[in-house]
Amino acid sequence: MLLNTWTKSATCLYRYNPTGQYFARVRFGGKLYRRALGTNDYQLARRKLSDFKNALGRTDARAGDTSFGAVLDTHGSTLGKLGARSQKD
């Protein structure tokens, strides 16, 4: 007999039956994100899922392929807009 290992608990929320842990499965910007929520409690898992979705909304997917040098250049250009006292080392 085949046991169901995963149970869908809510939208984007899955429970792994052998351990009882909850996992998030969210599609954002055409990409699938999966994360262990680290809890066995349903209500806490729902709150952590909400936090995970909000964190995904704050990220900029277009910056994913940006080199470190380009990020430093962008950061350097924002420093020029600061006052003289803020630019001190």
C-alpha positions in Angstrom: 0.0 0.0 0.0 1.4 3.4 -1.0 1.2 6.1 1.6 0.7 9.8 0.7 3.9 11.5 1.9 2.7 15.0 1.3 -0.7 16.6 2.3 -1.9 19.9 1.0 -3.0 21.9 4.0 -3.8 25.2 2.4 -2.9 27.2 -0.7 0.9 27.1 -1.1 1.2 25.1 2.2 2.2 21.4 2.4 2.7 19.1 5.3 5.3 16.3 5.1 3.5 13.4 6.9 6.5 11.4 8.2 7.8 14.3 10.3 4.8 16.6 10.4 6.8 19.6 9.2 5.2 22.3 7.0 6.7 23.5 3.7 5.9 26.5 1.5 5.6 26.1 -2.2 5.1 29.5 -3.8 5.3 30.5 -7.5 6.4 34.1 -7.8 7.5 35.9 -11.0 7.3 32.6 -12.9 9.7 30.8 -10.6 8.9 28.2 -8.0 10.2 28.8 -4.5 10.2 26.1 -1.9 11.1 26.5 1.8 10.9 24.4 5.0 8.9 26.5 7.5 10.5 24.7 10.5 7.3 24.0 12.4 4.7 21.4 13.1 2.0 23.9 14.2 -0.5 24.8 11.5 -1.2 28.4 12.7 2.5 29.2 12.9 3.1 27.7 9.5 0.4 30.0 8.0 2.1 33.0 9.6 5.5 32.0 8.3 4.1 31.4 4.9 2.7 34.9 4.9 6.1 36.3 5.9 7.8 34.2 3.2 5.4 35.6 0.5 6.0 39.1 1.7 9.8 38.6 1.6 9.5 37.4 -2.0 7.5 40.5 -2.9 10.3 42.8 -1.6 13.0 41.2 -3.7 14.0 42.4 -7.1 14.2 39.4 -9.5 15.8 41.5 -12.2 18.9 41.9 -10.1 19.5 38.1 -9.9 22.1 38.1 -12.7 23.9 41.2 -11.6 27.6 41.0 -11.0 29.2 42.1 -7.8 31.0 44.9 -9.5 27.8 46.3 -10.9 26.2 46.2 -7.5 29.2 48.2 -6.1 28.9 50.7 -8.9 25.3 51.2 -8.1 26.0 51.5 -4.4 28.8 54.0 -5.1 26.5 56.2 -7.2 24.0 56.4 -4.3 26.7 57.5 -1.9 27.3 60.7 -4.0 23.8 61.8 -3.1 24.5 61.8 0.6 25.7 64.8 2.6 29.4 65.4 3.3 29.0 64.2 6.9 27.4 61.0 5.8 30.2 60.2 3.4 32.9 60.1 6.1 34.8 56.9 6.4 
